[in-house]
């Protein structure tokens, strides 16, 4: 038996995004129904399942690297954009247990005044983690 089935390499450009969205939506619907029932144990279990699912990880990375307007903004690690192979690598490395890196601090002007306010820009990995947790 080979170990190749563990890391199924799917071409990023040929991924069926609709199918992944349906899978994630079904899990989200189950989470919602369990919370309506008041079954907190089932909610936590389903949230954990969703955060570990490959479909949700793929959607989170896609949102951060392709859909969001801040996709070209570099974090403290200096990564601005990712190639499809790097995106797949990020999907495989996405885990809640990892420690987050510090944010890059940028000062932006407040509207109407001369004052500036701080803006923290997380790394691509941390943004993908935030998107993943938001799905759950």
C-alpha positions in Angstrom: 0.0 0.0 0.0 1.4 3.4 -1.0 1.4 6.6 1.0 0.4 8.8 -2.0 -3.2 8.8 -1.1 -2.5 11.0 2.0 -1.6 14.1 0.0 -3.8 14.0 -3.0 -2.3 16.7 -5.3 -5.1 18.3 -7.2 -4.3 20.9 -9.8 -5.5 24.3 -8.3 -6.9 25.5 -11.6 -9.0 22.4 -12.3 -10.6 22.2 -8.9 -14.4 22.0 -8.8 -15.0 24.9 -6.5 -18.8 24.5 -6.6 -18.5 21.0 -5.2 -16.3 22.2 -2.4 -18.7 25.0 -1.6 -21.6 22.6 -1.4 -19.6 20.3 1.0 -18.8 23.2 3.3 -22.3 24.6 3.1 -23.8 21.2 4.2 -21.5 21.1 7.2 -22.4 24.7 8.1 -26.0 23.8 7.8 -25.5 20.9 10.2 -23.7 23.2 12.7 -26.6 25.7 12.5 -29.3 23.0 13.1 -27.3 21.6 16.0 -27.1 25.0 17.6 -30.8 25.6 17.1 -31.4 22.3 18.9 -29.1 23.5 21.7 -26.7 20.5 21.2 -23.5 22.2 22.1 -21.5 19.0 22.0 -22.5 18.3 18.4 -21.8 22.0 17.4 -18.2 21.8 18.7 -17.7 18.4 17.1 -19.0 19.6 13.7 -17.0 22.8 13.9 -13.8 20.8 14.6 -14.7 18.6 11.6 -15.2 21.6 9.4 -11.9 23.2 10.4 -10.1 20.0 9.6 -11.8 19.4 6.3 -9.8 19.7 3.1 -12.7 21.5 1.3 -12.9 24.3 3.9 -9.1 24.7 3.9 -9.1 25.0 0.1 -11.9 27.6 0.2 -10.2 29.6 2.9 -6.9 29.7 1.0 -8.7 30.7 -2.2 -10.5 33.5 -0.5 -7.3 34.9 1.0 -5.1 34.5 -2.1 -7.5 35.2 -5.0 -10.8 36.8 -3.9 -10.0 39.4 -1.3 -8.9 42.9 -2.2 -5.9 42.7 0.2 -4.4 39.7 -1.6 -1.4 41.6 -2.8 -0.6 43.0 0.7 2.5 41.5 2.3 2.6 40.6 5.9 5.6 40.5 8.1 7.0 37.5 6.1 7.0 39.6 2.9 4.8 37.2 0.9 2.6 39.1 -1.6 1.2 36.5 -3.8 1.3 32.7 -4.1 1.6 30.4 -7.1 -0.9 27.5 -7.4 1.6 25.0 -6.0 2.3 27.2 -3.1 -1.4 27.5 -2.4 -1.7 23.8 -2.3 1.2 23.6 0.1 -0.5 26.2 2.3 -3.7 24.1 2.3 -1.7 21.1 3.5 0.1 23.1 6.2 -3.0 24.9 7.5 -3.5 23.9 11.2 -5.0 25.6 14.2 -2.3 24.2 16.5 0.4 26.4 14.9 1.6 29.6 16.6 0.7 32.8 14.8 3.3 35.2 13.6 3.3 38.9 14.6 1.4 41.4 12.4 3.1 44.0 10.3 2.2 47.5 11.7 1.3 50.2 9.1 0.2 53.7 10.0 -2.7 55.0 7.9 -4.2 58.5 8.0 -7.6 59.0 9.6 -10.2 60.5 7.4 -10.6 64.3 7.8 -7.7 64.8 10.2 -3.9 64.8 10.3 -3.8 61.9 12.8 -2.8 58.4 11.9 -4.1 55.1 13.2 -2.3 51.7 13.3 -3.3 48.9 11.0 -2.0 45.3 11.6 -1.4 43.2 8.5 -1.2 39.4 9.2 0.8 36.9 7.1 -0.9 34.9 4.4 -0.9 31.8 6.6 -2.6 33.7 9.4 -5.2 35.2 7.1 -6.0 31.8 5.7 -6.4 30.5 9.3 -8.8 33.4 10.1 -10.8 32.6 7.0 -11.0 29.0 8.0 -12.2 29.7 11.5 -14.7 32.2 10.0 -16.2 29.4 7.9 -16.8 27.4 11.1 
